[in-house]
Every structure is written in structure tokens, then in C-alpha cells.
């Protein structure tokens, strides 16, 4: 499913510094009853975000006033571990996030994110500390911001420094254009047809005296 092309992004961010946040915490299994990619934003981190009565917990970062409008989630190490559910990515994008910054991502989550328009930005521990400390004790009017330029693969931090991040070239191509692997294959269908027309598969022959 195509997403919006990933344009240079400058935004505030939300810190959820827990390590090993798994996909069941991102979106609990009982909500995996749909194959629709939209409408899951309110379910992101549901069991941490709401109390037993369904009321928002005031001490949860996504419920803070400072989280309003934030497009980036800063999370702890090994983010997205657990099951392979794509719903976890759909919930995050539905909650308004366009990128997640962490010191390490689970491999399956990383693949799901890249395939669904969510940019995983892996940074070192020092960079993570800059982000966390900049957000501590800030008021709504003082929210720190980051800037992400996917084309140059650069992340600008609140202290003015800039770090680079890695991404596979094909994933970068897709994110910049707002397409996924299937879109790329469909766009190349004419080239595939031309190739097939000009390359005939050899016909195998079985000797008459072949035995089984």
C-alpha cells in the first residue's frame, strides 16, 4: 500500500525510553481483528496508555500535552521485538509517527516499518542520550525538535549536531517515492513483459530410453 513520500521532516518528538518494547505492547493481540491499515492510532500502546476504565493515564508520554503533533518516537533498545504483526507499524503511523529513533530495532519490525512508510532511524548511545536529556523537564513551549533528511540520511539533534544513519538503498528509494515493493514490480511490468518476450525458456527433452 503506497504511503506519502518521505519529505524532509522537522518535528518535536516523544520519548518512550523503555528497552525491549515488543509488538504486543505497541498493539495488544486482542486488537488484531482487522486487516485495515487505518484507524489503529488510538490503540497504540493501549494497555500503557489507558487505565482499566479506558481513561488516558496522565503519566504516559503519549498522553502528555508535549506529545501533541509529534511525528517522531524516540524509543529504547530492541524496539519492536516479539511477533511479526504489521499492525504494530499501522498503529504507530495511525498515531501520527513518521519515524522511530532507537539504538536497535528488531529485524522483522524494521522490515515491516520500511514496507509501510515508517522510517526506523538507528543511532548510537551518545545520540540517544542527547535526545533523552533534551526532552527531560521541558515545558510545552520548549519542546525540543529534530530534523530528518532521508535523502542525505541525516538526523539533526536539538543541540545543533548532525548525525548520519544507515538505510538499505531500495528501502530508501521506496520511502522517498511513497511506494512499496509491489508498486515497484507493477511499474516494471512492461520491462518484465519485454524480457519474457525476448528470452524463451529452453524446452527440455527426455531421452526415449529414460527410466524412472
N, C-alpha and C positions, 0 to 999 in steps of 0.2 A: 504494500500500500504506500503510495507516494506521500511524502511529508513536505513541509515548506523547506525550500533551500536554506541551508545554514548560512546566514549572513553574519558579518561581524557583530558581536554582542557585547554590550556594556550594561551591567546589571548589578543589583545587590544580590546577596546570597544568604542561604540558610545553613547553619552548621548543625549537623547531627553526627557527633563525633564518635559514636559507638563503633567498635570493631565488630566484624562478623555479622553485619546486618543481613539476614537471609531473606529470600523472596517471600517466605510466609509472613515475615514481619512487614515487608513492603506492602503486600496484599494477602490477607489470610485466605486459606484454601476454600473456605465456605463461600467466597465470592466468585469463584471460578466457574460461574454458571452461564457465561456469555462468551461469544466469540466476537462481539463488537469491540472495537478498539477505543471507542469514545465512551464518555460517561463514567469513567472509573476514578477520576481525580479525587472525589470526596472519600474514596475508600483507601487511599494511600496511607499507610501506617495506621490503619483503622484502630487496632487494639491499643496502640500507644497514644493515639490522637484523641480518643473519646473514652469517657468513663462508661460504666455499666448501663447508665440511663441514656447514653447517646450524646451527652453534653460534652463539648470540647474541653479538654484538660488545659487549664491556663498555663501550666508549666511546660507544655510540649512545644518545641521550637516552631513547628509549622503553624501553631495557633497564635503565635505572638504577632503583635502589630508590625514588628520589624520584618516579618516574613511576607507581608503583602507585596505582591509584584515581583518577588524574587524569581529569577529564571534559572538560578544555579543552586544545586545542592552540594554542600561540602560534607563528605561522609568519611567514616573511619575505614580502616584497612579491611580488605577482603569483602568489599561491598558486593551484594547480590549473590552470595553463596546460597547453597540449597538446591531447590528444584529448578527445572528449566523453564518455568512458566513465563511466557511473553507478557502475561497480564501485569507483571511487576513493572515492566517498562511502560505499558499503556497507562498504568496508574500514575506513574511519575510524570509522563508527558501531559496527562489529563490534569494534573495538579499545577501545571504551568512551567515545569522544568524543561529546559532545553539541553542542559549539560549536568553531569555529575563529576565532581572532583574527588579523587581518593588516592591513597598511596598504593592501592592494589584492588583489582576487580576480579571476581570470579569469571573464568573464561566464557562460560555459557552466557552469563549475564552480559558480558561485553559484546558478544556476538548478537544477542537479541537487541541490545541498545543500538548498535550500529545499523541493524536492519530495520529499525523503527524510528529513526530520526533523532535519537538521543545520543549526545556526544559524551563518551567516557574520557575524562582527562586524568591521566595518571601522573602524579607528581611525587617528589621525594619528601622525606620527613621534614626537612627545613622549610620547604614551601608550605607544607600543611600547617606548621606552627605559625607561620606568618598569617595565614588565613584565619586560623582559630583565634589567635591573640587579637587581631584587628577587630573581630566581632564581639569580643568579651566586653560587657558592660556598656555597650553603645546605646544611645537613645535613637528613637525613630529617625530624627533629623540628622543623625550622624552615621547612618548605615554605611559601612564600607562597601566598595564596589570592586568588581573585577571586569576585565575586558578579555574576550576570547576572539582571536582571529584564526579561523580554521585554515584559511588559505596559507598563511605564514606559519601556522602551528605554534602560535604564541599566546601565552597567558600573562596578562598584566595584572600585578598584585596591588593591593591597597597602599603599600609602601613605595610604589613607583617602580619597583623592579619588574623585569620581564623574564619569564622562563619559557622554554620550548617544551612541547610534548610530542609523543610519537603517535602515529596512526597509520594503518595499512593504506597504501595508495588507492586501492579500489574502494575501500570504505570511505575514504576522503572524497573521491570522485562522486560517489553516490550522495553523500551528505550535502556537498556543495550544490548539487543539482536537484536535491529533493526527490531522488528516485531510489528504488531498491533493486536487488539483483534481477527480479522478474522483469522490471521495466527495461533494464539494460538488454536482457535477452530478447524482449519483444521488439525493441528498437533495432536490434541487429538481425531481425528475421529475414530481411531482404538479402543481407550478406550471407546468411546461412543457406537460403534457397539457392543463391548463385553458386556457392561452394558445392552444395549437393548436386546441382545440375552438371557441374564440370568434373566431378570426381565420382565415377561409377564404382560401386563396390565390386571387387573381383568375385566371379562365380566359382565356387569351389566344386570340384568334381571328385566323385568317389570311384575308385577303381572297381571294374566289374567283378574282380575276384576277391574283393574285400570281404572279410568275415567278421562277425561280431563276437 
